[in-house]
Amino acid sequence: MVSKVALLLAILVCSQYMAQGVYVISKAEWGGRGAKWTVGLGNYLSYAIIHHTAGSYCETRAQCNAVLQSVQSYHMDSLGWPDIGYNFLIGGDGNVYEGRGWNNMGAHAAEWNPYSIGISFLGNYNWDTLE
C-alpha cells in the first residue's frame, strides 16, 4: 500500500512539473548514441549526486546538443565507458537532458553509483559563474 501511495505522489509531483514546463529531452532528441551496455539501477535510491562536466557551457538547445555529444564521446571513446556517465544533465538553456536515465547505473561517483542518481550541469563552474 505504501508503494502505491508513493507512486501516486510521484505521478502528481511529476505532472505538476510538466505543467510548469519542465521537460526531459531524450537522448535520441539531443543526438546521443545508444549505450554499448547497461547495468540496472535499484528502485530505492538514497542519494542524488550533483556534478559539473568541467567542460563547455551552453546557452541554446543547439549548443547544448553539441556539448552533450562531446561529453558522451569523451566518456565512451576516451574513457571506454559504455555511455555518458550521468543519469541526467542540465544545460544553460534551462533544459534537462537524459543521459543514462532513471533505470541505468551511472558512472559518476565510484562506490556511490549503485546508490545514487548522477545529475551534472553542463559547464565548468570552477570558472563559469551564473548570472
LINDAWO-V851223 format. One line per field, one symbol per residue. ss: DSSP state (h for helix, s for strand, l for the rest). psi: psi as a letter, one per 30 degrees, with the letter a starting at -180 (. if undefined). Layout:
# LINDAWO-V851223
ss->???
psi->???
This chain:
# LINDAWO-V851223
ss->lhhhhhhhhhhhhhhhhhhllllssllllllllllllllsllllllssssssllllllllhhhhhhhhhhhhhhhhhhlllllllllssslllllssslllllslllllhhhhhhssssssllllllllll
psi->eeeeeeeeeeeeeeeeeefggkkjkleeegglllkellklklfikfkkkkllfgbklkfleeeeeeeeeeeeeeeeeefglflkflellklffflkkkcfaefkklifhcffefglkkkkkkljgeekkk.
